[in-house]
Amino acid sequence: MDWEAQVDEGYSGAAVLRSSGVEVAVSVEVSGRVEPVDGRYHWGGRVAPAPEVAALVRGGKRTAELAVAGGEPAQARLGELDPWGGVRITGVGRPPWAPAAPRSRLPADSSE
């Protein structure tokens, strides 16, 4: 399935974050889009507060791998820690979630 051609509604739910030999079960809310400037798929969102992830960020770790059920793991970048303990996460390229089924872009039939 061509993930770049899909209409993406993102992913919200359980995931596994791996960085520097640490594996943490997390909850994420992520979405993505093809960026017209560079033509590549950019995805990102937030990792819900998790002490282990906050410790990675405070320790200077910025590279990670994110995996969700039904998707292949994807390389990610950990961003800043927010005031609630969550962490911004971003990636470029194939997202970690399985693409949604293609949706028709044709208008609904309005005939009676």
N, C-alpha and C positions, 0 to 999 in steps of 0.2 A: 504494500500500500504506500503510495506517495504522500508522506506526511506534509510536505510543503504545499500540496494542492488542497489540503483540507481546510474547512472552516473550523477554526479552533475555539472551543469554549473553555479550554484549560482543564485544570484538575484541582480538586479540593478533597483532601483526605490523608490517609496514612501513607508514609513513605519511610525509606531508610536513607540516612545520610552517612557517608563514609569520608573520613579525612584523617590522614596521618595515623592509620591503623586503628582508629576509633570508629565504631559503628553504633549509630544511635537511631532508635525508632522515633520518628517525629510525625507531626501533622503539618501539612503544607497547604497553601492556597497559591496556585500559580496559573499564569496564562501566557499566551505568546502571540506573535504576529510576524509577518514578513516585513522587514524594514525596507522601504522603497529606496532609501539612499544607498545601501550596500547590497540589497537583494538577498540578504541572509535572514534566517529565522532567529528572532530574539525572544527569549522567554524569561520570565522572572516572577517573583512574588515574595511571599513571606513564610518563614519557618516559625511556627507557633513557639512560644517560650519553652525552652528546654535547657536546664542547667548545663548539660554536657556540651551543647552547641554554643552557649554563651561562653563557656570556658575555652573552647577552641578559638573563638573570635578574640577574646581577651588575650589569649596566648599568641596571637598573630597569625593564626591559620586562616588562609583565604581561599585555598583551592579545596574542592570536595567533589564527591560523586553523589548524585541523587538517583534513587531508584524507587519506582512505584509498581504495584502489582499490574501486570499486563504490559509493562513497558520495559525497554532496555535502559540500563543505567546511563546517565549522561553527565558529562563534566560540568561543573558549576563553580561559581565564584560566590563566596560568602561576603556580604557587605557589612554595613554597620548594625550595631545592636540598638534596638529601639527602646524607648523608656519603659516598655512593658516586658522586656526580656526577649522579644522576638528578634529574628535576624533576617535581613533582606538577602535573597538569593537570586542570582541571575545566571543565564547561560546563553550561548550562541550556537546554533546548529540544531540537530535533532533534539526534541524535548524528551524528558524522562517518562512521560505518560504516553499511552497508546493513542494514536489519532482517532478522532471521532469519525463516524461513518459520514461520507460525503452527503451534503444536503443540496437539494435542488435550489438553484437561484432563480428559477422561473416563478412568476407570480401564480398564486392559486387560481384555479379555474373558477370564474365567476358566473359561468352559465348556469341557468336553472333547469 
